Amino acid sequence: MPSGEDFRSIALSLPEAEERETWGHPTFRVRERIFAILATDGGSVSLKATKEAQAALIGSDPEIFSMPAYVGVHGWVGVDLRRVDGEELRELVTEAWLMTAPKRLTRDFDG
């Protein structure tokens, strides 16, 4: 069961990832583009995803995955950090980063 700090460590380990507070929440960016938003209580995170991935994740386990407010209509997925497997979280964060980072940066990434 990963914590908000575990999530933060995963997100910031990705190339050129940085944390910045926006809208009162910690946001995680690569070259100014947001790929994740941590809830202020550290219990959940919203991650960039495709609408197909969002539907599959929510359908597979609605106790863990949800459609977050505001960004859910764009395919983002909410993740309950108290219930998600740590390795699955790492994969989802990496995928969100890959969708957001410039192609030149992702070509050199070996994750």
Backbone as numpy.savetxt, mean C-alpha at the origin, in Angstrom:
# Nx Ny Nz CAx CAy CAz Cx Cy Cz
1.32 -10.97 12.21 0.48 -9.80 12.21 1.38 -8.55 12.21
1.50 -7.90 11.06 2.36 -6.72 10.98 1.73 -5.50 11.66
2.56 -4.62 12.12 2.12 -3.37 12.75 2.27 -2.23 11.75
1.83 -1.05 12.16 2.04 0.13 11.34 3.51 0.40 11.11
4.32 0.12 12.13 5.77 0.31 11.99 6.37 -0.71 11.02
5.85 -1.94 11.03 6.31 -2.95 10.06 5.99 -2.49 8.64
4.76 -1.99 8.46 4.37 -1.47 7.14 5.31 -0.35 6.72
5.54 0.59 7.63 6.41 1.74 7.33 7.80 1.26 6.89
8.32 0.27 7.58 9.64 -0.27 7.24 9.65 -0.88 5.84
8.60 -1.62 5.51 8.49 -2.22 4.17 8.44 -1.13 3.12
7.54 -0.16 3.31 7.35 0.90 2.31 8.62 1.71 2.09
9.28 2.07 3.18 10.47 2.93 3.06 11.71 2.17 2.60
11.64 0.84 2.55 12.77 0.06 2.05 12.81 0.05 0.52
11.74 0.49 -0.12 11.68 0.51 -1.58 12.45 1.71 -2.13
13.05 1.56 -3.30 13.88 2.63 -3.85 13.13 3.97 -3.97
13.76 5.00 -3.47 13.28 6.38 -3.54 11.95 6.61 -2.84
11.51 5.68 -2.01 10.27 5.87 -1.26 10.50 6.86 -0.13
9.50 7.69 0.12 9.58 8.65 1.20 8.22 8.79 1.86
8.24 9.22 3.09 7.01 9.42 3.85 6.75 10.92 3.99
5.48 11.28 3.80 5.09 12.68 3.97 3.66 12.72 4.51
3.42 13.59 5.48 2.07 13.71 6.01 1.22 14.55 5.05
0.05 14.00 4.71 -0.89 14.67 3.83 -2.29 14.33 4.32
-3.17 15.30 4.37 -4.54 15.09 4.83 -4.57 14.54 6.26
-3.55 14.79 7.04 -3.49 14.30 8.41 -3.08 12.85 8.54
-2.61 12.24 7.43 -2.20 10.83 7.44 -0.78 10.71 6.89
-0.03 9.71 7.35 1.25 9.42 6.71 1.00 8.85 5.31
1.57 9.49 4.30 1.49 8.96 2.94 2.88 8.54 2.51
2.92 7.57 1.60 4.19 7.03 1.12 4.23 7.23 -0.37
5.34 7.81 -0.82 5.45 8.27 -2.20 6.75 7.79 -2.85
6.69 7.76 -4.15 7.89 7.58 -4.94 7.85 8.69 -5.99
8.85 9.53 -5.97 8.92 10.69 -6.86 7.61 11.48 -6.87
7.17 11.84 -5.69 6.00 12.69 -5.47 4.65 12.01 -5.70
4.62 10.76 -6.13 3.36 10.07 -6.41 3.06 9.09 -5.28
1.85 9.16 -4.74 1.46 8.34 -3.59 1.16 6.91 -4.02
1.72 5.95 -3.26 1.39 4.54 -3.48 0.78 3.89 -2.25
0.78 4.56 -1.10 0.19 4.00 0.11 -0.15 5.11 1.09
-1.20 4.86 1.89 -1.62 5.79 2.92 -1.87 4.98 4.19
-1.19 5.34 5.27 -1.34 4.66 6.55 -2.39 5.38 7.39
-3.30 4.64 8.00 -4.28 5.24 8.90 -3.56 5.86 10.08
-4.13 6.91 10.64 -3.47 7.59 11.75 -3.31 6.69 12.96
-4.18 5.69 13.13 -4.04 4.77 14.27 -3.07 3.62 13.98
-2.54 3.55 12.75 -1.58 2.52 12.39 -2.17 1.13 12.23
-3.50 1.02 12.23 -4.13 -0.30 12.15 -4.50 -0.75 10.76
-4.46 0.17 9.80 -4.80 -0.21 8.43 -4.03 0.67 7.46
-4.02 0.23 6.22 -3.33 0.97 5.17 -4.16 0.87 3.89
-4.10 1.91 3.07 -4.70 1.88 1.74 -3.56 1.81 0.74
-3.67 0.87 -0.21 -2.61 0.64 -1.18 -3.14 0.79 -2.60
-2.34 1.37 -3.45 -2.70 1.48 -4.85 -2.77 0.07 -5.43
-3.81 -0.18 -6.23 -3.98 -1.48 -6.88 -4.83 -1.27 -8.13
-4.91 -2.29 -8.94 -5.82 -2.24 -10.08 -7.22 -2.58 -9.57
-8.22 -2.23 -10.34 -9.59 -2.57 -9.94 -9.79 -4.08 -9.92
-9.09 -4.78 -10.80 -9.18 -6.24 -10.83 -8.58 -6.86 -9.58
-7.42 -6.36 -9.19 -6.77 -6.86 -7.97 -7.61 -6.52 -6.75
-8.16 -5.32 -6.72 -9.02 -4.91 -5.61 -10.19 -5.87 -5.45
-10.89 -6.15 -6.55 -12.04 -7.05 -6.51 -11.65 -8.44 -6.05
-10.52 -8.94 -6.54 -10.06 -10.28 -6.17 -9.70 -10.34 -4.68
-9.02 -9.33 -4.19 -8.62 -9.32 -2.78 -9.83 -9.22 -1.86
-10.73 -8.29 -2.15 -11.92 -8.13 -1.31 -12.76 -9.40 -1.36
-12.88 -9.99 -2.55 -13.64 -11.23 -2.70 -13.02 -12.41 -1.97
-11.69 -12.41 -1.89 -11.00 -13.54 -1.26 -11.09 -13.50 0.26
-11.08 -12.29 0.85 -11.14 -12.19 2.32 -11.59 -10.80 2.75
-12.90 -10.57 2.80 -13.40 -9.24 3.19 -13.14 -8.88 4.65
-12.63 -9.82 5.45 -12.24 -9.51 6.82 -10.91 -8.73 6.84
-10.10 -8.95 5.81 -8.79 -8.31 5.71 -8.82 -7.13 4.75
-9.47 -7.31 3.60 -9.43 -6.33 2.53 -10.76 -5.60 2.39
-10.68 -4.32 2.03 -11.88 -3.51 1.89 -11.66 -2.43 0.83
-12.75 -1.72 0.52 -12.66 -0.60 -0.40 -12.55 0.68 0.44
-11.41 1.34 0.41 -11.24 2.54 1.24 -12.03 3.73 0.69
-12.39 4.62 1.60 -13.08 5.85 1.21 -12.20 6.67 0.27
-12.83 7.39 -0.60 -12.21 8.33 -1.54 -11.41 7.66 -2.64
-10.42 6.82 -2.31 -9.54 6.25 -3.33 -9.98 4.87 -3.79
-10.92 4.26 -3.09 -11.40 2.93 -3.46 -12.00 2.86 -4.85
-12.65 3.93 -5.28 -13.25 3.95 -6.62 -12.20 3.91 -7.72
-10.96 4.17 -7.37 -9.87 4.15 -8.33 -9.07 2.84 -8.28
-9.55 1.87 -7.51 -8.90 0.57 -7.46 -8.06 0.33 -6.21
-7.87 1.33 -5.39 -7.08 1.14 -4.18 -7.78 0.13 -3.28
-6.98 -0.52 -2.44 -7.53 -1.53 -1.53 -7.11 -1.20 -0.10
-8.06 -1.35 0.82 -7.76 -1.18 2.23 -7.30 -2.51 2.81
-6.32 -2.47 3.69 -5.75 -3.68 4.28 -5.73 -3.52 5.81
-6.34 -4.47 6.51 -6.34 -4.49 7.97 -5.02 -5.11 8.42
-4.14 -4.31 8.98 -2.81 -4.79 9.37 -2.87 -5.80 10.51
-3.95 -5.82 11.26 -4.08 -6.76 12.38 -4.40 -8.17 11.89
-4.76 -8.31 10.62 -5.19 -9.61 10.11 -4.37 -10.13 8.93
-3.68 -9.26 8.23 -2.98 -9.67 7.01 -1.67 -10.38 7.35
-1.31 -11.33 6.51 -0.03 -12.02 6.61 1.10 -11.06 6.22
2.19 -11.09 6.94 3.30 -10.18 6.69 3.89 -10.29 5.30
4.02 -11.50 4.80 4.59 -11.68 3.45 3.63 -11.17 2.38
2.33 -11.40 2.58 1.35 -10.89 1.63 1.36 -9.36 1.63
1.50 -8.76 2.80 1.58 -7.30 2.88 2.79 -6.80 2.10
3.93 -7.45 2.28 5.14 -7.04 1.55 4.91 -7.09 0.03
4.25 -8.14 -0.44 3.96 -8.27 -1.87 3.03 -7.16 -2.36
2.00 -6.86 -1.58 1.04 -5.83 -1.96 1.67 -4.44 -1.98
2.50 -4.15 -0.99 3.18 -2.85 -0.95 4.13 -2.72 -2.12
4.87 -3.78 -2.41 5.80 -3.76 -3.54 5.05 -3.56 -4.85
3.93 -4.23 -5.02 3.12 -4.08 -6.23 2.60 -2.65 -6.36
2.15 -2.06 -5.26 1.68 -0.67 -5.29 2.82 0.27 -5.70
4.01 0.02 -5.17 5.17 0.84 -5.53 5.50 0.67 -7.02
5.47 -0.58 -7.51 5.77 -0.85 -8.92 4.78 -0.15 -9.85
3.52 -0.07 -9.45 2.51 0.61 -10.26 2.72 2.12 -10.30
3.41 2.65 -9.31 3.54 4.09 -9.15 4.88 4.63 -9.62
5.93 3.88 -9.41 7.28 4.34 -9.73 7.48 4.45 -11.24
8.34 5.38 -11.66 8.65 5.49 -13.09 9.27 4.20 -13.62
8.99 3.89 -14.85 9.48 2.65 -15.46 11.00 2.55 -15.40
11.69 3.64 -15.55 13.15 3.63 -15.48 13.63 3.13 -14.12
12.91 3.50 -13.09 13.26 3.06 -11.73 12.88 1.60 -11.50
11.75 1.17 -12.01 11.31 -0.21 -11.80 12.16 -1.21 -12.57
12.73 -0.79 -13.70 13.58 -1.71 -14.48 14.78 -2.17 -13.67
15.29 -1.29 -12.83 16.48 -1.61 -12.03 16.15 -2.29 -10.71
14.86 -2.43 -10.41 14.43 -2.98 -9.13 14.43 -4.49 -9.20
15.06 -5.12 -8.22 15.10 -6.58 -8.15 14.46 -7.00 -6.84
13.11 -6.99 -6.80 12.44 -7.28 -5.55 11.58 -8.50 -5.68
